[in-house]
Amino acid sequence: MAWGVSFALGPPASAQRVDEGDLGVTVVAARQSFLGAAGGVAWRSGQARVAVSAALGSEAGAAAFRLSGTAAFVLSPAARDRTPYAGLGLSFAGVRRGAGAGYLVAVLGLEAAPAERRGWYVEAGLGGGVWAAAGIRWRYVLPG
């Protein structure tokens, strides 16, 4: 989940607001690899998406979590098929009985049917290691 320059400038006045929720898996390849179940929420207006996600799982056999917030630019939010997105954000990773760490993250993603109520997503990025995520995203288009 990610952000871009158009977010900083603001969405167009005619942009529809879309609330999103997702469930999936996250894998991080780093000095200590992470595998976990993830969930998130996002708010999209026009081509700008602001997202927050959390993943709970295991790192080196210990309970671990990752929290992240991103801002993304969705190339074609009205698409009824696939469209790419890219963005930047911040992430925090923690492990039981270990020190946590914060990271700047960059993400590239591909999602199915951003104009539909449901679709899959896959993303890859850098931040605290090389990571990948995949799952299902649900959307609710707010009137107006």
ChimeraX attribute file (.defattr): number of C-alpha atoms within 10 A of each C-alpha:
attribute: neighborCount
match mode: 1-to-1
recipient: residues
	/A:1	32
	/A:2	29
	/A:3	25
	/A:4	21
	/A:5	13
	/A:6	17
	/A:7	19
	/A:8	10
	/A:9	9
	/A:10	12
	/A:11	17
	/A:12	13
	/A:13	8
	/A:14	9
	/A:15	13
	/A:16	16
	/A:17	18
	/A:18	19
	/A:19	17
	/A:20	21
	/A:21	18
	/A:22	20
	/A:23	21
	/A:24	18
	/A:25	18
	/A:26	24
	/A:27	21
	/A:28	21
	/A:29	14
	/A:30	13
	/A:31	10
	/A:32	12
	/A:33	16
	/A:34	26
	/A:35	21
	/A:36	20
	/A:37	18
	/A:38	22
	/A:39	19
	/A:40	19
	/A:41	19
	/A:42	21
	/A:43	17
	/A:44	24
	/A:45	21
	/A:46	22
	/A:47	23
	/A:48	29
	/A:49	29
	/A:50	23
	/A:51	22
	/A:52	20
	/A:53	19
	/A:54	20
	/A:55	23
	/A:56	20
	/A:57	19
	/A:58	19
	/A:59	20
	/A:60	12
	/A:61	12
	/A:62	12
	/A:63	15
	/A:64	21
	/A:65	21
	/A:66	22
	/A:67	18
	/A:68	21
	/A:69	22
	/A:70	24
	/A:71	28
	/A:72	27
	/A:73	25
	/A:74	26
	/A:75	15
	/A:76	17
	/A:77	24
	/A:78	14
	/A:79	14
	/A:80	13
	/A:81	14
	/A:82	16
	/A:83	18
	/A:84	18
	/A:85	23
	/A:86	23
	/A:87	23
	/A:88	21
	/A:89	22
	/A:90	17
	/A:91	19
	/A:92	18
	/A:93	19
	/A:94	17
	/A:95	20
	/A:96	13
	/A:97	9
	/A:98	9
	/A:99	8
	/A:100	13
	/A:101	12
	/A:102	15
	/A:103	15
	/A:104	15
	/A:105	23
	/A:106	21
	/A:107	22
	/A:108	19
	/A:109	21
	/A:110	19
	/A:111	22
	/A:112	19
	/A:113	20
	/A:114	26
	/A:115	18
	/A:116	17
	/A:117	13
	/A:118	17
	/A:119	19
	/A:120	18
	/A:121	23
	/A:122	19
	/A:123	20
	/A:124	19
	/A:125	21
	/A:126	17
	/A:127	20
	/A:128	21
	/A:129	17
	/A:130	15
	/A:131	20
	/A:132	19
	/A:133	21
	/A:134	21
	/A:135	18
	/A:136	17
	/A:137	24
	/A:138	16
	/A:139	20
	/A:140	15
	/A:141	15
	/A:142	9
	/A:143	7
	/A:144	7
